[in-house]
Amino acid sequence: MLILIQSRLNSARFPGKALHKINDVPLILRVYKQIRKSKYRNKVVVALSNAKSDNRLAFFLKEKKINFFRGSLNNVAKRLFDTSINQKSKFFMRINGDSPLIKPSIIDRAIKLHKNNKKYDIITNVMPRTYPKGQSVEIISTEILNKYVKFFNKFDKEHVTTFFYKKKNLLLIKNFKSKLLRSKINQCIDYPSDIKRLNKYF
């Protein structure tokens, strides 16, 4: 499975977030290392923008020998599509670069569902959300994204899958749920204050 980590440095809420160190480990590296714990042999690529603001992130990834692809800054959907095409992949998993606690078991569960039935256009755990924020995974068909991206509004281009969830009757979508139902827990890094809040996990 191709796993794409979407990331950028010009976050309005937390500038430079991807390279901010949490216990001496940059956020983007924490996310990458969590994903690499998957039991499957996944290819992991960081999808960042081609804007100058992400040059420092690109340099860091190159230094760490982490695969990356640069695309549109604001049209995240196109960036992920272009990355998937570059990697010649029919499907990809999308994980946000602000999810340093992402569980390999959740990644593996989604991949297993995909392997068992490749007819699904999207496999997700956020429709409805039952896992904590920061534990979100989505497997998306590259072909389906290409087919509908022309209908995306500005919000959809940034959030990628919102269009599909609004038009869910158009697609074959599989949602898997958590038995613990912890959708109100936030385990992602949106603001600098979130790092202090999540210190108990680190």
Secondary structure by P-SEA (a helix, b strand, c coil): cbbbbbbbccccccccccccccccccaaaaaaaaaaccccbbbbbbbbbccccaaaaaaaaaaaccccccccccaaaaaaaaaaaaacccbbbbbbcccccccaaaaaaaaaaaaacccccccccccccccccccbbbbbcaaaaaaccccccaaaaaaccaaaaaaccccbbbbbbbcccccccccccccaaaaaaacccc
